[in-house]
Amino acid sequence: MQALKVRRPAPSPTLHRVAVCEEWDVPLGLGRSFEIAGRLIAVFKSRDGMIFALDGVCPHKGGPLADGMVVGRQVVCPLHAYRYEAHTGACDSPGLCAIDTYPVEVEGDTVFVIIPSEGSPHPPSAAGGRRSR
């Protein structure tokens, strides 16, 4: 007799909305780094005003991604030019791990990053950033 394997849904993480900066603190085409709940997160503003957040460290050699440039909707690592897609965290180099992305909200002039509670391994999907005015 075969046993029925029942999959339990993974518990959804408790999310926290954290104010990190004012919109003007992040220049067009660049990023700023913030430590949020023990995670280094980089917040960027694309040249068309889209604000988004990614892990702050490149998994290749530990490069500080906030020091990189935004090209279109990708962030370029300042050490070895690996590129990470803004909304998925996917890397343009085969065999290199993707990085986590974080949803961003802008309310008034304040930029908020949505992060999972401590102990949650994966952040929520960052389906989109918010275009600044």
N, C-alpha and C positions, 0 to 999 in steps of 0.2 A: 504494500500500500504506500502510495506517495503522500507525503505531508504537504499541505497547502502552505506556501510561504506568503505571509502577509507583510507587506511593507507599511511601516508606520511613517507618516509624513514627518519630515525633519521639523523640529520646532523652529518657528520663525523667531528671529532675533528681536529683542526689544530695541527700538531705534531711538536715537537721541539727536536732537537738532541743536547744533552748537554754533553760536555766533563766533566767527573767526576774525572778521575785519570789516572795514568799510569798502564799498565798491572801488573807490578811487585809490585804495592801497595797492591794488593789483594793476600795474601798467599794461596797456595793450601789447600783446605779443610776448608777454613774460609771465613769470610765476612768483609766488611767495610761499615759503614753507611755514607750516604750523604744527606744533605738537598737540595732538588732540587725544585725550584718554590713552596716552602711552604710544600712540601711532604717529609717525611723521607723515603728514599729508601735504601735498603741494596743490595750491589753488592757482589756476591760470585764467587769463582772459585772452581769447583769440582776437584777431584784428577786426572781426566783425562784431565784437562785443560779447560773445558767448563766454560765460564763466563756467568752469568745470574743475573737478578735483580728482586727483590720482594719488596712488602711493607716492611718497616723497623720495624713495630710493630706488635706483635702477638695480634689478637683480643681477645684471651682468658683472659689474665691478663695484657696486655700491655708490655710483655717482649720484650727486644731489640733483634730482630732476627739476626742482624749482629754479636752479641756475641755468636750465636749458631754455631753448627758444620754442615758441609755438609756430609751427608751419602748417597753415590750413587748420585742420582739426587734429594735428598730431603734435606731440611734445618730443623734442630731440634732446637726448641725453648729452650733457656737455662733455663727457669724457670720451665716448667712442661713437657718437652719432647714431645710436640705436633710436628708433622712433616708436612711440607708443600712441595708439589711437585714443582720442579723448573719451569716447563713450563706452568702449569695450575694454580698453587696457591692452589690446592685442599688440604684439611686437611685430615689426616688419622683418625681423631676422629669424630664419628658421631655427628651431631648436631652443629658442630662448623663451622663458616663461612670460606669460602675460602678467600685468600688474593689476591690482584692484582699483576700481573706480568708485566714486562716492557721489550720490546725488547732491545737488547744490540748489539752494533757494535764495533769492534776493528779495528782501522785504524792505521797502524804502531804500536806504543806501547800505543796509547791513547784509553781508554775505553769511549765509548759514550752510554748514556741511552736515549732512545726515550720516551718522555712523551707528553701527550696531553696538550693543552693550558689551562690556568686558566679557571675554570668554567666548564670544561668537567669532568663529573663524573667518567668515566671509561677510563683506559688506553687502548691502542691498545693491541691486543693479542700478547703475546711473543711466537711466534711459535718456536723460537730457539735462543740459545745464540751463541757464537762464541768460537771455540776451540782456545786456545792460542798456540803459536808455542813452 
